Amino acid sequence: MIKPVTLEVCANSVTSALAAQEGGAVRVELCENLKEGGTTPSHGQILMARSLLHIKLYVLIRPRGGDFLYSELEYQIMMADIRYCIEAGCDGVVIGMLNPDGSIDTKRCLEMTRLARQWGLGVTFHRAFDMCANQDKALEEIIEMGCERILTSGGKSTAMEGATVINHLVQKAAGRISIMPGSGVSEANLADLVHFTGVTEVHSSARISVQSKMQYKNDYILMSNEPGDEYSIDLTSVDRVEKLVALANS
């Protein structure tokens, strides 16, 4: 029997996580600040997600946006966040750290992985992998660490652009670790991406823009440095999740 292709949803809130669950996702990667590539969600978000989800809950361990070269203080924050995820009953964490030369920070990544795994949590290595200088070498190091999967766009801005590299990684991994494409995965490209690469799980935020219900609007102010609509938010769509799951197995 052919194993179905599963969908992990990158959820930017508990509301999005619940939509992912309703739409048929098997796992949520809970995070905040997707415009910065995602950061660790608040303890309140983690606790509420854990209490309301029956699908697997993985939490992004990333203290800030920007690069993946972290100070000792940032590393200790990440370890503290992993310990909190253990206490909260999460199913896994999503990690990634690099050295200045673009290699995997194997020493500290291994410590994070060991901490999570000794308490029964799974570990995904995130798109820090896409910023590596040598992906083939990084693949072997991540496998040796004991991670379950690598989230990757094949070192490109989108998974479709990196599809050839993703296919290469699937072949090189040879079942030792799951290669999960993410970034720009949508209804328009998912089926082709799955067929071309041979992956068995995919990653998408499946978001739509939802307008605010505010009646009074101050149109003369921006609350951030980046231009945007202050009266809309992005949330995962149940319908989009359902469509993506169906297309992944078409």
C-alpha positions as CSV (number, residue, x, y, z in Angstrom):
1,M,0.0,0.0,0.0
2,I,1.3,3.4,-0.9
3,K,2.0,5.6,2.1
4,P,0.0,8.9,1.9
5,V,1.9,12.2,1.6
6,T,1.4,14.2,4.8
7,L,1.2,17.9,5.4
8,E,2.8,19.9,8.2
9,V,1.4,23.4,8.6
10,C,3.6,26.3,9.7
11,A,1.1,27.9,12.1
12,N,1.6,31.5,13.2
13,S,-0.9,31.2,16.1
14,V,-3.2,28.8,18.0
15,T,-6.0,29.9,15.7
16,S,-4.0,28.9,12.7
17,A,-3.0,25.6,14.4
18,L,-6.6,24.7,14.9
19,A,-7.4,25.5,11.3
20,A,-4.5,23.2,10.3
21,Q,-5.9,20.4,12.5
22,E,-9.4,20.8,11.1
23,G,-8.1,20.8,7.5
24,G,-6.3,17.5,7.9
25,A,-2.7,18.4,8.7
26,V,-0.8,15.7,10.6
27,R,1.5,18.1,12.4
28,V,1.8,21.8,13.3
29,E,5.1,23.8,13.5
30,L,4.0,26.5,15.9
31,C,5.8,29.8,15.5
32,E,5.4,33.6,15.5
33,N,6.6,36.4,13.2
34,L,6.5,34.6,9.9
35,K,7.5,37.9,8.1
36,E,10.9,37.4,9.8
37,G,11.0,33.7,8.9
38,G,9.5,32.6,12.1
39,T,10.5,32.9,15.8
40,T,9.7,31.0,19.0
41,P,6.0,31.5,20.1
42,S,5.0,32.7,23.5
43,H,4.6,30.2,26.4
44,G,0.9,31.1,26.3
45,Q,0.6,30.1,22.6
46,I,2.4,26.8,23.3
47,L,0.2,25.9,26.3
48,M,-3.0,26.7,24.5
49,A,-2.0,24.8,21.4
50,R,-1.0,21.8,23.4
51,S,-4.4,21.8,25.3
52,L,-6.4,22.1,22.1
53,L,-4.6,20.0,19.5
54,H,-4.7,16.3,19.1
55,I,-2.3,16.3,16.1
56,K,1.4,16.6,16.7
57,L,2.8,19.9,18.0
58,Y,6.3,20.9,17.1
59,V,7.6,24.3,18.2
60,L,10.1,26.5,16.4
61,I,13.2,27.2,18.6
62,R,14.5,30.5,17.1
63,P,15.0,33.5,19.4
64,R,15.1,36.1,16.6
65,G,15.0,36.7,12.9
66,G,18.1,37.2,10.8
67,D,21.0,34.7,10.4
68,F,21.5,31.4,12.3
69,L,24.8,32.3,14.0
70,Y,23.8,32.6,17.7
71,S,25.6,34.0,20.7
72,E,26.0,32.0,23.9
73,L,23.2,33.9,25.5
74,E,20.9,33.2,22.6
75,Y,21.9,29.5,22.8
76,Q,21.0,29.4,26.5
77,I,17.6,31.0,25.6
78,M,17.0,28.2,23.0
79,M,17.9,25.5,25.5
80,A,15.5,27.1,28.0
81,D,12.7,27.1,25.4
82,I,13.3,23.4,24.6
83,R,13.0,22.6,28.4
84,Y,9.7,24.5,28.4
85,C,8.4,22.5,25.4
86,I,9.3,19.3,27.3
87,E,7.4,20.5,30.3
88,A,4.4,21.6,28.2
89,G,4.1,18.1,26.6
90,C,5.0,19.1,23.0
91,D,5.8,16.4,20.5
92,G,8.9,17.9,19.1
93,V,11.0,21.0,18.4
94,V,12.5,22.6,15.3
95,I,16.1,23.7,15.5
96,G,19.1,24.9,13.5
97,M,22.4,26.7,14.2
98,L,25.4,27.5,12.0
99,N,29.0,28.4,12.4
100,P,30.4,31.6,10.7
101,D,31.8,29.5,7.8
102,G,28.4,28.2,6.9
103,S,28.8,24.8,8.5
104,I,26.4,23.2,11.0
105,D,27.1,24.1,14.6
106,T,27.2,20.4,15.4
107,K,28.3,20.7,19.0
108,R,25.4,22.9,20.1
109,C,22.8,21.4,17.7
110,L,23.7,17.9,19.1
111,E,23.2,19.2,22.7
112,M,19.7,20.6,21.7
113,T,18.8,17.3,19.9
114,R,19.9,15.2,22.8
115,L,18.0,17.2,25.4
116,A,14.8,16.9,23.3
117,R,15.2,13.3,22.4
118,Q,16.0,12.1,25.9
119,W,12.5,13.3,26.9
120,G,10.8,11.7,23.9
121,L,10.5,14.7,21.6
122,G,11.2,14.5,17.9
123,V,13.6,17.0,16.2
124,T,13.3,18.7,12.8
125,F,16.3,20.7,11.4
126,H,14.9,23.9,9.9
127,R,15.9,26.0,6.9
128,A,19.2,27.0,8.5
129,F,20.1,24.0,6.3
130,D,19.4,26.2,3.2
131,M,22.1,28.6,4.3
132,C,24.8,26.0,4.6
133,A,27.9,26.1,2.5
134,N,27.9,22.4,1.9
135,Q,24.5,20.7,2.0
136,D,25.7,17.2,1.3
137,K,28.0,17.4,4.3
138,A,25.3,19.0,6.4
139,L,22.9,16.2,5.5
140,E,25.2,13.6,6.9
141,E,25.8,15.6,10.1
142,I,22.1,16.1,10.7
143,I,21.4,12.4,10.2
144,E,24.2,11.6,12.7
145,M,22.6,14.0,15.2
146,G,19.4,12.0,15.2
147,C,17.0,14.5,13.6
148,E,13.9,13.1,12.1
149,R,13.6,15.4,9.1
150,I,15.1,18.4,7.3
151,L,12.9,21.3,6.3
152,T,14.4,22.7,3.1
153,S,13.7,24.7,0.0
154,G,16.8,23.2,-1.7
155,G,18.9,26.3,-0.9
156,K,16.7,28.5,-3.0
157,S,14.0,31.1,-2.2
158,T,11.2,28.6,-2.9
159,A,10.9,24.8,-2.9
160,M,10.0,24.8,-6.6
161,E,13.2,26.6,-7.5
162,G,15.1,24.1,-5.4
163,A,13.2,21.0,-6.6
164,T,16.2,19.5,-8.3
165,V,18.3,19.8,-5.2
166,I,15.5,18.4,-3.0
167,N,15.2,15.4,-5.3
168,H,19.0,14.9,-4.9
169,L,18.7,15.1,-1.1
170,V,15.9,12.6,-1.1
171,Q,18.1,10.2,-3.1
172,K,21.1,10.8,-1.0
173,A,19.2,10.4,2.3
174,A,17.9,7.0,1.1
175,G,15.3,6.8,3.8
176,R,17.7,7.6,6.7
177,I,15.9,11.0,7.3
178,S,12.9,12.6,5.8
179,I,13.4,15.6,3.4
180,M,10.4,17.9,3.7
181,P,10.1,20.8,1.2
182,G,8.8,24.1,2.3
183,S,8.7,27.8,1.2
184,G,6.2,28.8,-1.5
185,V,4.4,25.5,-1.4
186,S,0.9,26.1,-2.7
187,E,-2.0,24.6,-4.6
188,A,-0.4,25.6,-7.9
189,N,2.8,23.6,-7.4
190,L,2.3,21.0,-4.7
191,A,1.4,18.0,-6.9
192,D,4.3,18.6,-9.3
193,L,6.7,19.1,-6.4
194,V,5.7,15.8,-4.8
195,H,5.9,13.9,-8.1
196,F,9.2,15.3,-9.1
197,T,11.0,15.0,-5.8
198,G,9.5,11.8,-4.3
199,V,9.0,13.4,-0.9
200,T,6.5,11.9,1.6
201,E,5.8,15.0,3.6
202,V,5.4,18.7,2.7
203,H,5.3,22.0,4.6
204,S,3.1,25.0,4.0
205,S,1.5,27.9,6.0
206,A,-1.7,27.7,3.9
207,R,-2.4,31.3,4.8
208,I,-5.1,33.8,3.7
209,S,-5.4,37.4,4.7
210,V,-8.3,38.1,7.1
211,Q,-9.6,41.6,7.4
212,S,-10.0,43.2,10.9
213,K,-13.5,43.8,12.4
214,M,-12.4,47.2,13.7
215,Q,-15.0,49.8,12.9
216,Y,-12.7,52.8,13.7
217,K,-9.5,52.9,11.7
218,N,-6.6,55.3,11.9
219,D,-5.2,55.3,8.4
220,Y,-2.5,57.8,9.2
221,I,-0.2,55.5,11.2
222,L,2.0,52.5,10.7
223,M,2.8,50.3,13.7
224,S,6.0,48.9,12.2
225,N,8.9,50.0,10.0
226,E,7.6,47.9,7.1
227,P,4.6,49.2,5.1
228,G,1.6,47.0,5.3
229,D,-2.1,46.8,6.2
230,E,-2.6,47.4,9.9
231,Y,-6.1,46.1,9.7
232,S,-5.6,42.6,8.4
233,I,-3.9,39.4,9.7
234,D,-2.7,36.3,8.0
235,L,-4.2,33.0,9.2
236,T,-4.1,29.4,8.1
237,S,-7.2,28.5,6.0
238,V,-9.0,25.2,6.6
239,D,-10.0,25.1,2.9
240,R,-6.4,25.6,1.8
241,V,-5.2,22.9,4.1
242,E,-7.8,20.4,2.8
243,K,-6.9,21.3,-0.8
244,L,-3.2,20.8,-0.2
245,V,-3.6,17.5,1.5
246,A,-5.7,16.3,-1.5
247,L,-3.3,17.6,-4.1
248,A,-0.3,16.0,-2.3
249,N,-2.0,12.6,-2.8
250,S,-3.4,13.2,-6.3
